[in-house]
Amino acid sequence: MPYTPPPELAELSLPEIAEQVAARKLPPVETWEPQHDGDSLMRIAADGTWFHDGGEIKRQAMVRAFSSLLMVDNKRQHFLVTPFQKLSIKVEDAPFIAVDAAMRDGGLALRLNTDELIIAGPDHAITARGDADTPAIYLHVRRGLEARLNRSTYSQIADIAMEQGDDWTISSAGTSFSLLPE
């Protein structure tokens, strides 16, 4: 079946974005108990590029499929999980990159480099790390996994935050998030 990416955020209302989010079916990796552990020989670079055995994975469909199998443990070790295998994967920063943002009807929607749509809120918190000169903004995606906002997406949400007030916070789905590292 051919892959049809979700429409651009600029074309969608918040209810339409929420519908796209709800339509995404992810495997229940947190319920699986694989019997085999190993190394996937995979790495996700800080810019969101995926590699296997030193070579870049260029097929976006493969990246999307693998990303749905990601989980992280309490030691911040990342794994690809199937019902039969749990394979370590090296993640240099965050496994996802937020590549677009739009404010719609009180909700901040973000698109990830895997075409997944997320609405920031209580279940998808925004966290600022780094320092005032080099902030790094992250979005909780699922199961402890995060997306780092790329530079243009950070700029988009900074503009939205300044429209909402001058305290460098952004509100989405009834929750406020500081864009300033502590």
Buried (B, 14 or more C-beta within 10 A) or exposed (E): EEEEEBEEBEEBEBEBBBEBBEEEEEEEBEEBEBEEEEEBEBBBBEEBBBBBEEEEBEEBEEBBEBBBBBBBEEEEEBBBBEEEBBBBBBBEBBBBBBBBBBBBEEBBBBBBBBBBBBBBBEEBBBBBEEEEEEBBBBBBBBEBBBBBBBEEBBEBBBEBBEEBEEEBBBBBBEBEBBBBBE
